[in-house]
Amino acid sequence: MKRTILTLLLLLTALCPMAAQQQKTVQRSSIPLAFPEFMDAKVLQPFGRSVKARANIFLKNSALLFVQDGQVMQANIDRVLGVEFDSVKYMKVSSEQMGRVVAQKGYNYLLRVTTIDMDKYSAEVTGGENLPYLDLSDMGMFLEIDSDSQKWEEDYGYPLQNKYYFSIQGKIIPANESNFKKYVKPEMKKAFKRLMNDHYWSWTDEASLMQLFVYLEE
């Protein structure tokens, strides 16, 4: 019995820091929009043209929304290059998605597409995740971890996920090794290969991706 209790205590001790770490890495939004309200924006078009609009970014699919005659509509971005919300700039990354510019060097950009993690959201609203108990049914035990009614308050909202892209001399590519290495300068290919062997460097880490501009022609 003592051994069972000790095992459970060790399990709970191990789970607590892991759960805390996971909570820190999950970004959330209380609304399905990038900005709290629709803002005056400058929509950039080919040949230096632009139009003004009251706009926002829909986090379900990172689409551009605008208000017209009191109605919210999704923009057709076939002839849209980007959109500027004051100092925040987005660029088109696909037929409907906009990516936020998080870094730039010359004519090269690092873009972040933020969307709602629908799989995680679905699991949460159906009770599949973040339950305030530890279910050890195979051991015939059910332990309540925390009875505080506010224990999950920090988890309220839509869980978000990020995907990264590069705009290299006007060409949009997903941020991964197979696509990026095609644009690495000849004199930097060996250095790039060494970087790819660095276990502390990651294609999903924004700070790591910002280091890649030096490998590109400006």
C-alpha positions in Angstrom: 0.0 0.0 0.0 2.8 2.4 0.9 4.5 1.6 -2.4 1.3 2.4 -4.3 0.9 5.7 -2.5 4.5 6.6 -3.1 4.1 5.8 -6.8 1.0 8.0 -7.1 2.8 10.9 -5.4 5.8 10.6 -7.7 3.4 10.5 -10.7 1.5 13.6 -9.5 4.8 15.4 -8.9 6.0 14.6 -12.4 2.6 15.6 -14.0 2.4 19.0 -12.3 5.5 20.7 -13.9 4.7 19.1 -17.2 1.2 20.5 -17.1 2.5 23.9 -16.2 4.9 23.9 -19.1 2.2 22.9 -21.5 -0.1 25.7 -20.3 2.7 28.3 -20.9 3.1 27.2 -24.5 -0.6 27.3 -25.5 -1.6 30.7 -26.8 -5.2 31.6 -26.5 -7.6 34.3 -27.6 -11.0 35.2 -26.0 -12.3 36.2 -29.4 -12.0 34.5 -32.9 -10.3 37.7 -34.3 -6.8 39.0 -34.3 -7.8 42.4 -33.0 -10.5 43.3 -30.4 -12.4 45.4 -32.9 -12.4 46.2 -36.6 -9.7 48.8 -37.4 -9.0 51.2 -40.2 -6.7 49.4 -42.5 -4.8 49.9 -45.8 -5.3 47.1 -48.2 -2.3 46.8 -50.5 -2.9 45.9 -54.2 -0.7 45.3 -57.3 1.0 48.3 -59.0 1.2 50.4 -55.9 -2.5 50.7 -55.5 -4.3 50.5 -52.1 -7.8 50.9 -50.6 -9.0 51.8 -47.2 -11.3 49.5 -45.2 -12.5 48.6 -41.7 -10.9 45.2 -41.4 -9.8 42.4 -39.1 -8.3 38.9 -39.4 -10.5 35.9 -38.7 -8.6 33.4 -36.6 -10.5 30.3 -37.8 -8.7 30.4 -41.1 -6.6 33.6 -41.0 -8.8 35.2 -43.6 -9.2 39.0 -44.2 -12.6 40.3 -43.0 -14.0 43.7 -43.7 -17.2 45.7 -42.9 -19.4 46.9 -45.7 -22.8 48.5 -45.1 -22.8 47.2 -41.6 -22.1 43.6 -42.6 -19.0 41.6 -41.9 -17.7 39.9 -45.0 -14.7 37.8 -46.0 -12.5 39.5 -48.6 -11.6 38.1 -51.9 -7.9 38.5 -51.8 -7.0 37.4 -55.4 -5.8 41.0 -56.0 -4.6 41.7 -52.5 -0.9 41.7 -51.6 -1.2 42.6 -48.0 -2.9 44.7 -45.4 -1.6 47.2 -42.9 -3.1 47.9 -39.5 -1.1 50.9 -38.2 2.3 49.3 -37.5 1.2 45.7 -38.0 1.5 44.3 -41.5 0.1 41.2 -43.0 1.0 39.6 -46.3 -1.0 37.1 -48.4 0.4 33.5 -48.1 -2.4 31.6 -49.9 -5.7 32.0 -51.8 -7.4 33.0 -48.5 -4.8 33.2 -45.7 -2.9 36.2 -44.4 0.3 36.0 -42.5 1.6 38.6 -40.0 5.0 40.0 -40.8 7.2 39.2 -37.7 10.6 39.9 -39.2 12.1 41.5 -42.4 15.5 41.9 -44.0 15.6 43.6 -47.4 13.0 42.0 -49.6 12.7 38.9 -47.5 10.0 38.4 -44.8 9.2 35.9 -42.1 5.4 35.5 -41.8 3.3 33.9 -39.0 -0.1 32.5 -39.7 -2.1 32.2 -36.5 -5.3 30.1 -36.5 -7.5 28.4 -34.0 -6.4 24.9 -33.2 -9.7 23.3 -34.1 -8.7 19.8 -33.0 -7.7 21.0 -29.5 -10.7 23.3 -29.3 -13.1 20.4 -30.1 -11.4 18.2 -27.6 -11.7 20.8 -24.9 -15.4 21.7 -25.4 -16.3 18.1 -25.4 -14.4 17.4 -22.2 -11.6 15.5 -23.7 -8.8 17.7 -22.3 -7.9 19.9 -19.3 -10.1 18.0 -16.9 -9.5 18.9 -13.2 -8.8 15.3 -12.2 -6.5 12.4 -12.8 -8.3 9.3 -13.9 -6.5 6.1 -13.0 -9.3 3.8 -13.8 -7.0 0.8 -14.5 -5.9 1.0 -10.9 -9.4 1.6 -9.6 -8.7 5.2 -8.5 -10.1 8.6 -9.2 -8.1 11.5 -7.8 -9.3 15.1 -7.8 -6.3 17.3 -8.5 -7.7 20.7 -7.6 -11.2 21.7 -6.3 -10.7 25.5 -6.8 -13.5 26.7 -9.1 -11.0 29.1 -10.7 -8.3 26.6 -11.4 -8.8 26.6 -15.2 -9.6 30.3 -15.6 -6.3 30.9 -17.5 -7.4 28.3 -20.1 -10.6 30.0 -21.2 -10.6 31.1 -24.8 -9.7 29.7 -28.2 -6.5 27.7 -28.4 -4.2 29.0 -31.1 -1.5 27.5 -33.3 1.1 29.1 -35.5 2.5 28.1 -38.9 5.5 30.0 -40.4 6.3 31.0 -44.0 9.0 32.9 -45.7 8.5 35.5 -48.5 11.8 35.3 -50.4 12.0 37.9 -53.2 8.2 37.7 -53.5 8.0 33.9 -53.5 6.0 32.4 -50.6 7.3 29.1 -49.1 6.5 27.1 -46.0 9.2 27.4 -43.4 10.9 24.0 -43.7 14.3 22.7 -44.7 13.4 21.2 -48.1 11.9 24.5 -49.3 14.3 26.9 -47.7 17.5 25.3 -48.7 16.8 26.0 -52.4 17.3 29.7 -51.6 20.4 29.5 -49.5 23.4 31.5 -50.9 26.1 29.2 -52.3 28.7 30.5 -49.9 26.4 29.7 -46.9 25.4 26.2 -47.8 27.9 24.5 -45.5 27.0 26.8 -42.6 23.3 26.1 -43.3 24.0 22.4 -43.1 25.7 22.8 -39.8 22.8 24.7 -38.5 20.4 22.0 -39.5 22.4 19.6 -37.2 22.0 21.9 -34.2 19.5 20.1 -31.9 18.6 23.4 -30.2 17.5 25.0 -33.4 13.9 24.5 -34.6 11.6 25.2 -37.6 8.8 25.9 -35.2 10.6 28.4 -33.1 10.2 32.0 -34.1 13.6 33.1 -32.7 15.3 30.3 -34.6 13.7 31.2 -37.9 14.8 34.8 -37.6 18.4 33.6 -37.8 17.9 32.4 -41.4 17.9 35.8 -43.1 21.7 35.8 -43.2 21.6 32.7 -45.5 19.5 34.5 -48.1 20.3 36.9 -50.9 18.9 40.3 -50.1 
